[in-house]
Amino acid sequence: MISIVNQIFLNRLLVIDKRSKEIHLKGQRPTSKFDYSLFGKELTDFVTPDNYVWMMVVDQEIPYPKEMASIEKAYPQFTAWVQAGGKLTYNWYDVTYRDANYMYIGKYK
């Protein structure tokens, strides 16, 4: 098992469709294969201007929102986490904060 200290130095990424389309965790830099022209603007650390991250890692499997339901509805503490830059409500995805009315509950196949 990798310790938390060692995870800080990993540059996790998702590749979408082709190798040059990368998504990284907030603050991580793209690899040399990343195509900046796909974004039409300067890349800003894989986070929106409102501090919404493009990718995140949580320490457990979590249900995702139903189609057409926002993550803020399914996880009411998510917005506070975003606005605080991850420093508040760090457990926004905990089962005690979930609203099952807005999430897909089942197995992904």
C-alpha positions in Angstrom: 0.0 0.0 0.0 1.3 3.5 -0.9 1.5 5.9 2.0 -0.1 9.3 1.9 3.3 10.9 1.7 4.2 9.0 -1.4 0.9 9.7 -3.1 1.7 13.5 -3.1 4.4 12.9 -5.7 2.3 10.8 -8.1 1.0 12.5 -11.2 -2.2 10.5 -11.8 -4.0 11.2 -15.1 -6.9 10.0 -17.3 -6.5 9.8 -21.0 -9.6 10.4 -23.0 -9.9 9.1 -26.6 -6.4 9.8 -27.6 -3.1 10.1 -25.8 -2.9 13.9 -26.0 -6.2 14.4 -24.2 -5.2 14.3 -20.5 -7.0 15.1 -17.3 -5.0 15.5 -14.1 -5.6 16.2 -10.5 -5.7 19.9 -9.4 -2.2 21.4 -9.5 -0.6 18.6 -11.5 1.1 19.4 -14.8 0.4 17.7 -18.1 2.9 15.3 -19.7 4.9 16.2 -22.8 2.2 14.4 -24.9 -0.6 16.9 -23.8 -2.1 18.9 -26.6 -2.7 22.5 -25.3 -4.6 23.4 -28.4 -7.5 21.2 -27.4 -8.5 23.7 -24.8 -8.5 26.9 -26.7 -7.1 28.8 -23.8 -4.3 28.7 -21.3 -4.5 25.7 -19.0 -5.1 26.5 -15.4 -4.1 23.6 -13.2 -7.1 21.3 -14.2 -9.6 23.4 -12.2 -12.4 25.7 -13.3 -12.4 29.4 -12.4 -14.9 28.5 -9.7 -12.4 25.9 -8.2 -14.2 22.8 -9.5 -11.7 20.1 -10.2 -11.6 18.0 -13.4 -10.6 14.9 -11.5 -10.5 13.8 -7.9 -9.4 10.8 -5.9 -11.5 9.6 -2.9 -10.6 6.9 -0.5 -13.7 4.8 -1.1 -16.1 3.8 -3.9 -18.9 6.4 -4.1 -22.1 6.4 -6.1 -22.4 8.9 -8.9 -25.3 11.3 -9.5 -28.2 10.2 -11.6 -28.3 11.4 -15.2 -29.3 15.1 -15.2 -28.7 15.4 -11.5 -25.8 17.7 -10.3 -23.2 16.5 -7.9 -24.2 19.3 -5.6 -27.7 17.7 -5.2 -26.3 14.2 -4.7 -23.6 15.5 -2.3 -24.8 18.7 -0.6 -21.4 19.3 1.1 -19.6 19.2 -2.2 -20.0 22.9 -2.9 -18.5 23.9 0.5 -15.6 21.6 -0.2 -15.0 23.2 -3.6 -15.4 26.8 -2.3 -12.9 26.1 0.5 -10.3 24.6 -1.9 -10.7 21.2 -0.2 -9.9 22.5 3.2 -13.5 22.2 4.6 -15.9 19.3 4.5 -13.1 17.1 3.2 -15.5 14.1 3.8 -18.3 15.6 1.6 -18.8 12.1 0.0 -19.4 10.3 3.3 -22.7 8.3 3.5 -24.1 10.7 6.2 -24.0 13.6 3.7 -25.4 11.8 0.6 -28.9 12.5 -0.8 -29.9 9.1 -2.4 -32.7 10.8 -4.3 -30.2 12.2 -6.7 -27.8 9.4 -7.1 -27.5 6.2 -9.1 -27.5 3.3 -6.7 -26.5 0.0 -8.3 -23.7 -1.7 -10.0 -21.9 -0.3 -13.1 -21.5 -2.9 -15.7 
